[in-house]
Amino acid sequence: MSAKTAFTTQFGHVAPPVAETDSRSSRNYPGLLESLRFAALLLVSAPALAQSLGAAQSFAILGGSAVNANGAGSSVNGDVGVSPGSSITGFPAQANVVPPFSFAHSADGPANNARAATLTLYNFLAAAGGATPILPGLNGQTLGPGTYTTGAALLAAGGTLTLSGAGTYIFQVTSSLTANVGSNVVLNGVNPCNVFWQVTSLATLNGATFAGNVVAQSGVHLGTGASLTGRALAAAAGDVTMAGTNTVGGCSAPGPGLAATTLNTVASPSVTLGGTISDSATLSGGGIGGAAPTGTITFTLFAPNDPTCSSPAIFTSTAPVNGNGTYSSAVFTSSAIGTYHWIANYGGDLNNAPTANICNAANEFVVVIAGPLTTFNPIPTLSESAMVLLVTLLAIVGFAAMRRRKR
C-alpha cells in the first residue's frame, strides 16, 4: 500500500440541521439555549462547524507574517491570505490556487476578517473543556471523537495515527506538533473538516498525509511532498511555508462564511381592546464565539385592516442581538379590534446572514377583541305578591290616618 492510499477518508452526506420547534414554551428557556452553544459545536455536522470559522471559512492557508510557496508543483484548494503581514510569495509560479479561490488576499478585508476569526477559533479550541490526556507519541494510536490534550506531539516517520468514527476531534497540543516523513493520518468514517489541531508552538508537517484544521501560534511548515487535507492557519506572528509538491485544502467554502440564521417567531396571545401586544423571536443557526450574531432584530406591526402588510407599519421596535437566543419587541397598546400582523427579521452582520420573514407567518398574528360591556345595576323591582302586600299596607295606613282626622 502506498502512502497516498493509506489515507482513507469516508465522506457521508451532511444532514440538514434540525429545525427548532416553533413553540411558545421555547421562550422560557433562553438560558438553556445559551448553555447549549458549546455542546452544539461538538455535535453538529460540518456546515455548522464551518460557522465557527466565520470569515476564515473560505481560506485554506492564512499566514500572519508571511506565506511562502517554495519549490514547485504545489496546489491549494482554498483562499490564500496573510494578515497582519503582507508578504505572499511563490504564487502562481511555484503553487497554483484552484478556482474559484484566490491568492490575492494580502492584508485586505477578507484576510483581516479571517485573522480575527482565526484568533477566535484558536481561543475557542484552547478553552474546550473535558480534554482526555493522550501520549505525545501519536504513532499507532486509534482515537474516537472527542477532545484530547498532549505535550509536544510527534507522529513518527512511517507512523500512523487512526481517527475512527464520525464526530468532532479537537487536539490541544501544548507545545509543537511534528509529523515526520512518510507518516499518515488515517480517517475511518471521519470528515477531516471536523478535525482541529490547536498548537501553541510550531506545526511541522512532513508526512505523506495529514488531516484537519491546523491552527498554530508559531506557524505551519509543510515539507516536500507533504499533503494536508484541511487548513493551515497561523497566528498573527506565524508564517505558512510550503517546500514543494504540496497539496493543501479540501475544507474551504467560497464566500464570506456567513452562517445561515433562522428566526422562529411567536406573537403574544389575544387580548381585549386596550390590552398590550408584543412579539418574540428566537434566533438560531448563527456562529459562535467571535462569530456569534450581533446587530439587531426589527419587529414591525401592521394594523387590523392590513392583512397583507402592504400599508405603512403602525409600530416598529428593535432589539439588540448578542448571540443566538430569544429576543422580544417592546409592547404596543391596541387601539382597534381585529387581527394585527407582526413581521420580525434579523438584519445580519459580518459573519451571519440576515433572515427574510414575510407577512402572515405562522404564530405572527394577534387578535384583539372588544372588551366586555359595562354592567349597570338595574332599579330593583318587586314581585307581584310583594306589590299586593305593599298596596295593602298603604291602604291600611291611609285608612288609619282618615279615622284619626274624624276624631
C-alpha positions, 0 to 999 in steps of 0.5 A, spaced: 500 500 500 502 506 498 502 512 502 497 516 498 492 510 499 493 509 506 489 515 507 482 513 507 477 518 508 469 516 508 465 522 506 457 521 508 452 526 506 451 532 511 444 532 514 440 538 514 440 541 521 434 540 525 429 545 525 427 548 532 420 547 534 416 553 533 413 553 540 411 558 545 414 554 551 421 555 547 421 562 550 422 560 557 428 557 556 433 562 553 438 560 558 438 553 556 439 555 549 445 559 551 448 553 555 447 549 549 452 553 544 458 549 546 455 542 546 452 544 539 459 545 536 461 538 538 455 535 535 453 538 529 455 536 522 460 540 518 456 546 515 455 548 522 462 547 524 464 551 518 460 557 522 465 557 527 470 559 522 466 565 520 470 569 515 476 564 515 471 559 512 473 560 505 481 560 506 485 554 506 492 557 508 492 564 512 499 566 514 500 572 519 507 574 517 508 571 511 506 565 506 511 562 502 510 557 496 517 554 495 519 549 490 514 547 485 508 543 483 504 545 489 496 546 489 491 549 494 484 548 494 482 554 498 483 562 499 490 564 500 491 570 505 496 573 510 494 578 515 497 582 519 503 581 514 503 582 507 508 578 504 505 572 499 510 569 495 511 563 490 504 564 487 502 562 481 509 560 479 511 555 484 503 553 487 497 554 483 490 556 487 484 552 484 478 556 482 474 559 484 479 561 490 484 566 490 491 568 492 490 575 492 488 576 499 494 580 502 492 584 508 485 586 505 478 585 508 477 578 507 484 576 510 483 581 516 476 578 517 479 571 517 485 573 522 480 575 527 476 569 526 482 565 526 484 568 533 477 566 535 477 559 533 484 558 536 481 561 543 475 557 542 479 550 541 484 552 547 478 553 552 474 546 550 473 543 556 473 535 558 480 534 554 482 526 555 490 526 556 493 522 550 501 520 549 505 525 545 507 519 541 501 519 536 504 513 532 499 507 532 494 510 536 486 509 534 482 515 537 474 516 537 471 523 537 472 527 542 477 532 545 484 530 547 490 534 550 498 532 549 505 535 550 509 536 544 506 531 539 510 527 534 507 522 529 513 518 527 516 517 520 512 511 517 507 512 523 500 512 523 495 515 527 487 512 526 481 517 527 475 512 527 468 514 527 464 520 525 464 526 530 468 532 532 476 531 534 479 537 537 487 536 539 490 541 544 497 540 543 501 544 548 507 545 545 509 543 537 506 538 533 511 534 528 509 529 523 515 526 520 516 523 513 512 518 510 507 518 516 499 518 515 493 520 518 488 515 517 480 517 517 475 511 518 468 514 517 471 521 519 470 528 515 477 531 516 473 538 516 471 536 523 478 535 525 482 541 529 489 541 531 490 547 536 498 548 537 501 553 541 508 552 538 510 550 531 506 545 526 511 541 522 508 537 517 512 532 513 508 526 512 505 523 506 498 525 509 495 529 514 488 531 516 484 537 519 484 544 521 491 546 523 491 552 527 498 554 530 501 560 534 508 559 531 506 557 524 505 551 519 511 548 515 509 543 510 515 539 507 516 536 500 511 532 498 507 533 504 499 533 503 494 536 508 487 535 507 484 541 511 487 548 513 493 551 515 492 557 519 497 561 523 497 566 528 498 573 527 506 572 528 506 565 524 508 564 517 505 558 512 511 555 508 510 550 503 517 546 500 514 543 494 509 538 491 504 540 496 497 539 496 493 543 501 485 544 502 479 540 501 475 544 507 474 551 504 467 554 502 467 560 497 464 566 500 464 570 506 462 564 511 456 567 513 452 562 517 445 561 515 440 564 521 433 562 522 428 566 526 422 562 529 417 567 531 411 567 536 406 573 537 403 574 544 396 571 545 389 575 544 387 580 548 381 585 549 381 592 546 386 596 550 390 590 552 398 590 550 401 586 544 408 584 543 412 579 539 418 574 540 423 571 536 428 566 537 434 566 533 438 560 531 443 557 526 448 563 527 456 562 529 459 562 535 464 565 539 467 571 535 462 569 530 456 569 534 450 574 531 450 581 533 446 587 530 439 587 531 432 584 530 426 589 527 419 587 529 414 591 525 406 591 526 401 592 521 394 594 523 387 590 523 385 592 516 392 590 513 392 583 512 397 583 507 402 588 510 402 592 504 400 599 508 405 603 512 407 599 519 403 602 525 409 600 530 416 598 529 421 596 535 428 593 535 432 589 539 439 588 540 442 581 538 448 578 542 448 571 540 443 566 538 437 566 543 430 569 544 429 576 543 422 580 544 419 587 541 417 592 546 409 592 547 404 596 543 397 598 546 391 596 541 387 601 539 382 597 534 379 590 534 381 585 529 387 581 527 394 585 527 400 582 523 407 582 526 413 581 521 420 580 525 427 579 521 434 579 523 438 584 519 445 580 519 452 582 520 459 580 518 459 573 519 451 571 519 446 572 514 440 576 515 433 572 515 427 574 510 420 573 514 414 575 510 407 577 512 402 572 515 407 567 518 405 562 522 404 564 530 405 572 527 398 574 528 394 577 534 387 578 535 384 583 539 377 583 541 372 588 544 372 588 551 366 586 555 360 591 556 359 595 562 354 592 567 349 597 570 345 595 576 338 595 574 332 599 579 330 593 583 323 591 582 318 587 586 314 581 585 307 581 584 305 578 591 310 583 594 306 589 590 299 586 593 302 586 600 305 593 599 298 596 596 295 593 602 299 596 607 298 603 604 291 602 604 291 600 611 295 606 613 291 611 609 285 608 612 288 609 619 290 616 618 282 618 615 279 615 622 284 619 626 282 626 622 274 624 624 276 624 631 
